[in-house]
Amino acid sequence: MRRKKLYIIVLLAGLALVSLFIGVSDISVHDIISNADDRSLFFSSRWPRLVSVLVVGAGMSISGVVMQQISANRFVSPSTAGTLAFAKLGILVAIMLTPSASITVKLLLAFAFALGGSWIFLFIINRIRMKDSAFIPIIGIMFSGIISSVTTFFAYQFDLIQNIDSWLEGRFALIITGRYELLLICLPILLLIYLYADLFTIAGMGESVSRSLGLNYKLVVNLGLILSSLMSAAVVVTVGTIPFVGVIVPNIISLYMGDNIRKTLPYTALCGSAFLLVCDILGRVIIYPYEISVSVTTGTIGSAVFLYLILRRRKVPHGAAN
């Protein structure tokens, strides 16, 4: 187990080094040491971008784990439960109410809407009789589409289409010093999720089992929703929407390592960061020196893996898929 973690860390370190030295401007280690302009570019742009990718990859993956546990469905995540869509709606409301809204106001409204959207989604799926593992995320994707349409409609009515479009597409190209620090709020959230990992594991067994073990099921579910919603809001406000990371990474890890999330959380975080780094690097080299948004690369790769996971789960007996 430790050897696997070491391999992932080495891979992540290699990807991080590649990411630091890919860009329109060629920068070498010698340039960073000897040239003040290159050193400034490195620490004001390349380094913040790398930190942002690592934090977002880990944060979205862990948020997916929490959402899957409290919903008891493998394919639920912030991107398939309406959480990200409601966060974007919250940002639009902030812009409509106060056009010069600070980043803090946008974060708070995005968090409030994301949390409310997650509650609505859980309310909907709790009243659906058919609990098929593939059916629930399809409802979530439709739900997200409806909310995104509402967001676009009001953005059009108030002439805010161009403004809101910047929040619809996840990208790291604009990340510089002073524009990524908000993401650091994800670090204490990740720590809290790790500390309460056992509670989320028990909650994933269902309400009746949780209560029989003396767990306050509703309190744990609400805690999970708050943490995942706050993390999702910070990501959307800072870099935009990034799909599928919270779905495919936790599922792949659970296939090989099981469902004890305290044991698998470090691997999920590391693999989430590595996956997002790969997608970011691909987006920067495919049409170099131009750049493809990371949401496009994660959407392309993630959708293919998502379909494979659904088809694979469909071959598993129904009771084992939930």
TASUL-V154460 format. One record per residue. N is the residue number from 0. RES is the residue in one small letter. PHI is phi in degrees with one decimal (999 if undefined). PSI is psi in whole degrees, 0 to 359 (none if undefined). OMEGA is omega in whole degrees, 0 to 359 (none if undefined). Layout:
N|RES|PHI|PSI|OMEGA  N|RES|PHI|PSI|OMEGA
//
This chain:
0|m|999|316|179  1|r|-66.0|327|179  2|r|-66.0|321|178  3|k|-62.4|317|180  4|k|-63.2|321|179  5|l|-63.5|318|179  6|y|-60.9|318|181  7|i|-66.0|320|180  8|i|-64.8|318|178  9|v|-63.2|316|177  10|l|-61.0|316|181  11|l|-64.2|320|179  12|a|-64.5|320|178  13|g|-63.6|316|178  14|l|-62.9|322|180  15|a|-63.4|318|178  16|l|-63.8|318|178  17|v|-61.3|316|182  18|s|-61.4|321|183  19|l|-65.1|333|186  20|f|-112.6|19|173  21|i|-106.4|129|179  22|g|172.9|173|179  23|v|-62.1|321|178  24|s|-90.4|125|177  25|d|-76.3|122|180  26|i|-128.3|132|176  27|s|-114.0|171|178  28|v|-60.9|320|179  29|h|-61.2|319|179  30|d|-63.4|321|180  31|i|-63.8|322|182  32|i|-76.1|320|190  33|s|-98.6|339|186  34|n|-115.0|120|184  35|a|-66.1|322|180  36|d|-66.2|316|178  37|d|-66.9|323|178  38|r|-65.4|319|178  39|s|-64.0|317|178  40|l|-62.5|319|182  41|f|-62.9|312|185  42|f|-85.1|345|179  43|s|-97.6|343|183  44|s|-129.2|303|185  45|r|-65.7|314|182  46|w|-66.6|312|176  47|p|-58.2|324|179  48|r|-64.8|316|180  49|l|-62.4|313|179  50|v|-59.3|318|181  51|s|-63.7|315|180  52|v|-62.1|316|181  53|l|-63.2|315|182  54|v|-68.4|316|181  55|v|-65.6|317|179  56|g|-60.3|314|179  57|a|-67.2|317|184  58|g|-65.0|315|181  59|m|-68.4|325|178  60|s|-66.0|314|180  61|i|-67.5|323|176  62|s|-59.7|321|177  63|g|-62.1|319|178  64|v|-59.8|313|181  65|v|-62.4|314|181  66|m|-62.3|321|180  67|q|-68.4|325|180  68|q|-70.3|312|186  69|i|-76.7|342|177  70|s|-99.8|351|181  71|a|56.5|40|178  72|n|-143.2|131|185  73|r|-65.3|335|191  74|f|-108.1|15|176  75|v|-92.5|137|177  76|s|-156.9|173|178  77|p|-55.0|330|181  78|s|-83.6|343|180  79|t|-113.6|12|179  80|a|-123.4|7|179  81|g|85.4|357|183  82|t|-62.0|311|181  83|l|-67.3|322|180  84|a|-63.2|318|178  85|f|-69.4|327|176  86|a|-61.9|318|177  87|k|-63.9|320|177  88|l|-62.3|321|177  89|g|-62.4|321|178  90|i|-64.1|318|179  91|l|-61.5|316|179  92|v|-61.1|320|178  93|a|-62.0|318|180  94|i|-67.7|321|180  95|m|-67.8|321|181  96|l|-73.6|315|180  97|t|-137.3|98|183  98|p|-53.3|331|180  99|s|-101.2|30|183  100|a|-58.3|138|178  101|s|-72.3|166|180  102|i|-64.2|330|179  103|t|-67.2|317|178  104|v|-62.9|317|179  105|k|-62.2|319|179  106|l|-63.5|315|183  107|l|-64.8|317|179  108|l|-70.0|321|177  109|a|-61.8|320|178  110|f|-65.3|315|180  111|a|-61.7|316|180  112|f|-70.0|320|179  113|a|-62.3|317|179  114|l|-65.0|315|178  115|g|-62.3|319|178  116|g|-64.3|322|178  117|s|-65.8|319|177  118|w|-62.6|317|179  119|i|-62.5|318|180  120|f|-62.7|314|178  121|l|-63.4|322|178  122|f|-60.9|319|181  123|i|-66.3|310|186  124|i|-71.1|335|178  125|n|-70.9|344|180  126|r|-107.7|12|175  127|i|-98.8|128|183  128|r|-75.5|321|182  129|m|-82.1|110|184  130|k|-100.4|32|179  131|d|-57.7|138|186  132|s|-62.0|329|180  133|a|-88.8|339|185  134|f|-73.8|321|183  135|i|-62.3|310|179  136|p|-64.7|331|176  137|i|-63.2|318|175  138|i|-60.7|318|179  139|g|-63.3|320|179  140|i|-66.5|319|176  141|m|-63.9|318|178  142|f|-59.9|316|178  143|s|-63.3|320|179  144|g|-63.1|320|178  145|i|-63.2|314|181  146|i|-65.7|321|177  147|s|-63.2|323|178  148|s|-65.9|319|177  149|v|-61.7|317|178  150|t|-59.5|314|179  151|t|-63.5|320|180  152|f|-60.8|310|181  153|f|-70.0|327|176  154|a|-63.2|321|177  155|y|-67.2|318|181  156|q|-62.5|326|183  157|f|-103.8|15|177  158|d|57.0|46|181  159|l|-120.4|20|182  160|i|-58.7|310|181  161|q|-64.5|325|180  162|n|-66.7|314|184  163|i|-76.4|336|179  164|d|-59.8|329|180  165|s|-66.1|340|179  166|w|-95.4|350|183  167|l|-85.4|338|186  168|e|-114.9|117|180  169|g|-74.3|128|179  170|r|-157.3|151|180  171|f|-109.0|3|185  172|a|-63.0|331|184  173|l|-95.7|5|181  174|i|-75.8|120|175  175|i|-139.8|175|176  176|t|-57.9|130|183  177|g|98.5|350|182  178|r|-123.4|7|181  179|y|-124.2|350|187  180|e|-61.6|334|179  181|l|-60.5|331|180  182|l|-64.3|339|182  183|l|-65.7|346|175  184|i|-64.3|340|179  185|c|-69.1|334|184  186|l|-65.3|310|176  187|p|-65.0|331|177  188|i|-65.7|317|177  189|l|-60.7|320|179  190|l|-64.4|317|179  191|l|-63.4|318|179  192|i|-62.3|320|179  193|y|-66.2|319|181  194|l|-64.5|325|182  195|y|-101.9|20|184  196|a|-58.2|320|181  197|d|-64.0|324|179  198|l|-66.2|320|179  199|f|-68.2|326|177  200|t|-63.4|316|179  201|i|-65.7|317|180  202|a|-59.8|329|179  203|g|-67.3|346|178  204|m|-80.3|350|179  205|g|113.0|161|185  206|e|-67.2|318|184  207|s|-65.8|316|179  208|v|-65.6|319|180  209|s|-60.6|315|181  210|r|-66.9|324|179  211|s|-66.4|336|178  212|l|-93.2|6|176  213|g|84.0|17|182  214|l|-92.7|136|174  215|n|-78.2|92|190  216|y|-59.9|311|184  217|k|-64.2|324|179  218|l|-64.5|317|180  219|v|-66.5|318|178  220|v|-60.8|314|179  221|n|-64.2|321|177  222|l|-62.2|315|179  223|g|-61.9|318|179  224|l|-64.2|319|180  225|i|-63.6|313|182  226|l|-65.8|314|181  227|s|-68.6|325|179  228|s|-68.5|319|179  229|l|-65.1|320|178  230|m|-65.1|316|180  231|s|-63.6|319|179  232|a|-62.6|318|179  233|a|-63.2|321|180  234|v|-67.8|314|182  235|v|-64.3|317|181  236|v|-64.9|326|186  237|t|-89.1|311|186  238|v|-122.3|351|181  239|g|100.1|195|184  240|t|-90.2|130|178  241|i|-125.5|110|187  242|p|-85.2|159|166  243|f|71.8|345|181  244|v|-60.4|317|182  245|g|-73.4|353|179  246|v|-98.0|305|192  247|i|-77.0|323|183  248|v|-65.2|309|178  249|p|-60.5|324|180  250|n|-66.6|318|179  251|i|-65.2|318|179  252|i|-63.3|318|181  253|s|-67.2|330|178  254|l|-62.0|324|185  255|y|-101.7|340|187  256|m|-126.5|359|177  257|g|88.6|194|190  258|d|-113.8|10|176  259|n|-77.8|97|192  260|i|-70.5|336|174  261|r|-62.5|322|180  262|k|-75.6|326|186  263|t|-93.2|346|183  264|l|-56.7|314|179  265|p|-59.8|320|179  266|y|-68.0|322|178  267|t|-63.6|316|180  268|a|-64.3|314|181  269|l|-64.4|315|181  270|c|-69.4|326|176  271|g|-62.9|316|177  272|s|-64.1|318|180  273|a|-64.7|317|179  274|f|-62.0|315|181  275|l|-68.7|326|176  276|l|-63.0|317|178  277|v|-60.4|314|180  278|c|-63.9|321|179  279|d|-67.2|317|179  280|i|-64.1|317|178  281|l|-59.8|317|180  282|g|-63.1|335|182  283|r|-89.8|341|184  284|v|-109.3|340|185  285|i|-61.3|315|180  286|i|-121.5|37|180  287|y|-49.8|137|10  288|p|-88.4|5|177  289|y|-83.5|175|188  290|e|-136.6|137|173  291|i|-94.6|135|180  292|s|-59.0|143|182  293|v|-64.3|334|178  294|s|-64.7|331|178  295|v|-71.6|315|181  296|t|-69.3|318|178  297|t|-67.6|324|178  298|g|-65.7|319|181  299|t|-68.3|307|181  300|i|-69.4|316|184  301|g|-64.2|321|180  302|s|-64.9|321|178  303|a|-65.7|315|179  304|v|-66.4|322|179  305|f|-60.7|315|178  306|l|-63.5|320|178  307|y|-63.0|317|181  308|l|-65.0|320|178  309|i|-63.6|313|180  310|l|-64.2|324|179  311|r|-68.2|318|179  312|r|-66.6|329|181  313|r|-65.1|338|179  314|k|-82.4|345|179  315|v|-82.6|145|177  316|p|-51.5|145|189  317|h|-54.3|318|183  318|g|-68.3|336|180  319|a|-87.5|352|185  320|a|-88.0|348|183  321|n|-108.5|none|none
//
